[in-house]
Amino acid sequence: MREGVYSFWAINMMTIREKAKRTIERYNMLCNGDTVLVGVSGGPDSMALLYLLMEIRNEYGIVLKAAHLNHGFRKEAADEAKFVRKTAASLGLPVVISSINVPAIKETDGISAQEAARKARYAFFAEAAEEAGASMVALAHTADDQAETVLMRLLRGSGPLGLSGIPPVRKISSQESGGRRQEPIIIRPLIDCSRKEIEKYISERNIPFVTDSSNLKMDYMRNRVRMELLPFLEGYNPNIKETLVRTAEVASRDNQLLDMEADRIYTTVASHENHGAISMEFKALKALHPAVSSRVIRKAIKAVKGDLKRVSFQHISDILGLIDFGEGKWSLHLPDVTVSREHDKLLFKRGEGRR
């Protein structure tokens, strides 16, 4: 067997510690001397991550610190913060604990509770990492989370980028961090470990944890997917979770290559105009394969808008359709961006969107 290549059987025979180490080494997550901030909610996944990293920290020569955010949703959240503080103290780890009123962010920004929580969480991790002097933030997403994410995106309608799922490693963007000079790297050492494996690890070591009551509420789509849809699909494919995880891995691998090509082409076809607009030669864009031109278009939208929020797979498909068949001048209004054909150019400019 070549180094780095494992059979499905061999991977299933690994312990959670072996799987996590394989993931760490596969994605070069840790280096000697790194300070790693571990996001600890107090639930079983994050507690497993904390204890596992404690087990292997000397092997990798890393320094661990913990972080916990009270989202302000539930009354028991204050007790969870106390639990994390007590756990960190028992392990001799420094801990950063903060609270924020996520429901207020939800109302002010007019976004969903999940999006408001995500926004608050990443801003907190960036701030806490800076305070702790950490270059890495370790989060406890699992293979089950990956499967659920891929399925949710498939249901909502997503292209290959969305089907790539949760990346094992990524940088917190400047927008997410609030423009901080330091943008820590997020690592997910448990992304190849199943929830059953984590439950077994927790049980065997008598690791304490708390239960988040919101994980049982059926008004959240992720909970319905986890508790209703995935068990139903297992009736058709008992290995549906593994199938979805492999789908994400294949999509991610292909996307990396396509993104590299799109980055190269973008620098040759995109021109900066007045007021932050971006223009591209229409013929050059039309000559590209749609798999590449769609990514070039996304890069232009992000450059103009600052992000890709509310820009859907359908929006990109509409632009591609007009590039192929739209004659003369035309305009398409996306959230906060207008895309228009003006003579021999495609122009992306910030403006009021209708969709």
C-alpha positions, 0 to 999 in steps of 0.5 A, spaced: 500 500 500 502 506 498 503 511 503 497 516 504 493 511 501 488 507 505 483 501 503 476 502 506 476 496 510 483 499 513 480 506 515 474 502 518 479 498 523 482 505 525 481 507 532 479 515 533 486 517 535 489 513 529 483 517 524 484 523 527 492 523 526 491 521 519 487 527 518 492 531 521 497 529 517 494 528 511 492 536 511 498 538 514 494 541 520 499 542 525 506 544 526 511 543 532 510 550 536 503 551 534 498 554 539 491 551 538 485 554 540 480 548 541 472 550 540 469 547 546 461 547 546 461 542 552 457 537 547 460 530 546 464 532 539 468 538 542 469 534 548 472 528 544 476 533 540 479 536 547 481 530 550 484 527 544 488 533 542 490 533 550 493 525 548 497 527 542 499 534 544 506 532 546 507 528 539 506 534 535 509 539 540 503 544 540 500 548 546 493 548 547 488 553 549 480 552 550 474 557 547 467 557 549 462 562 546 455 562 549 450 564 544 445 567 548 439 562 546 438 558 552 437 558 559 442 552 560 447 556 556 450 559 562 451 552 566 455 550 559 460 555 560 461 554 567 462 546 565 467 548 560 471 553 565 471 547 570 473 542 565 479 547 562 481 548 569 481 540 571 486 539 564 490 545 566 488 549 560 487 557 559 480 558 557 477 564 553 469 564 555 465 570 552 457 571 551 453 574 545 446 576 544 445 572 537 438 573 537 439 580 537 444 579 531 438 575 528 433 581 528 438 587 527 441 583 520 435 580 518 438 573 518 436 566 520 438 564 527 443 559 524 447 564 520 447 569 526 450 564 530 455 562 525 457 570 524 458 571 531 462 564 532 467 566 527 468 573 529 469 570 536 474 565 534 478 570 531 478 575 537 479 569 542 485 566 537 488 573 537 487 574 545 490 567 546 496 568 540 493 562 537 494 561 529 489 555 529 482 554 531 480 546 532 473 545 531 469 538 532 466 537 526 465 530 524 463 525 518 456 525 520 456 533 520 459 532 513 454 528 510 448 532 513 451 538 510 452 535 503 445 532 503 442 539 506 446 543 500 443 537 495 436 539 497 437 546 497 440 546 490 447 546 490 453 546 485 460 542 486 462 547 490 457 546 495 457 539 495 464 539 497 461 540 504 465 542 510 473 543 508 478 540 513 482 546 513 480 553 511 482 560 513 477 565 517 476 570 512 477 578 514 470 579 513 468 573 518 474 576 523 472 583 523 478 585 519 483 583 524 490 583 522 491 575 524 486 571 520 487 564 524 486 557 520 480 553 522 482 545 522 477 539 523 481 533 526 475 529 527 472 530 520 473 523 518 470 520 524 463 518 525 459 520 531 458 513 533 466 512 534 466 519 538 460 516 542 465 510 543 471 514 545 467 518 550 464 512 553 470 508 554 474 514 557 468 516 561 469 523 559 464 528 561 459 532 557 453 536 556 447 535 552 444 541 547 437 541 547 436 545 541 439 539 537 433 535 538 428 541 536 425 539 529 424 546 527 431 546 525 433 543 518 439 539 520 436 536 526 430 533 521 435 531 516 439 527 522 433 524 525 428 523 519 431 523 512 438 520 513 435 514 517 430 513 511 435 513 506 439 508 510 433 503 508 436 504 500 443 505 502 445 503 509 452 506 507 449 513 505 453 517 510 459 514 507 457 515 500 455 522 502 462 523 505 466 520 499 462 525 494 464 531 498 471 529 498 471 527 490 467 534 489 472 538 493 478 535 489 475 536 483 474 543 485 481 545 487 483 544 480 478 548 477 479 553 482 486 554 480 484 554 473 479 559 474 484 563 478 489 563 473 484 565 467 481 571 472 487 575 472 487 575 464 480 577 463 478 581 469 479 589 469 478 594 474 473 599 472 471 606 476 467 605 483 469 598 484 466 595 478 469 589 474 469 588 466 471 582 462 471 581 455 465 578 453 468 573 447 473 571 452 468 569 457 464 565 452 470 561 450 471 558 456 468 551 459 462 553 463 465 549 469 471 554 469 467 561 467 462 559 472 468 560 477 470 566 474 464 569 474 463 568 482 470 571 483 468 577 479 461 578 483 465 577 490 470 582 488 464 587 487 460 585 492 465 583 498 462 576 499 457 571 495 451 571 500 445 570 497 448 568 490 445 562 488 447 556 483 441 559 479 444 566 479 450 563 476 446 559 471 442 565 469 448 569 467 451 563 463 445 562 460 445 569 458 452 569 456 450 563 451 444 566 448 443 573 450 443 578 444 445 585 445 444 589 451 442 586 457 442 586 465 441 581 470 440 583 478 443 579 483 443 581 491 447 587 491 450 586 484 448 588 477 451 584 471 450 587 464 452 586 457 455 592 454 457 592 447 463 587 447 464 587 455 460 583 461 460 588 467 459 587 474 457 593 478 455 594 485 447 596 486 440 594 488 439 587 487 432 584 485 433 577 487 
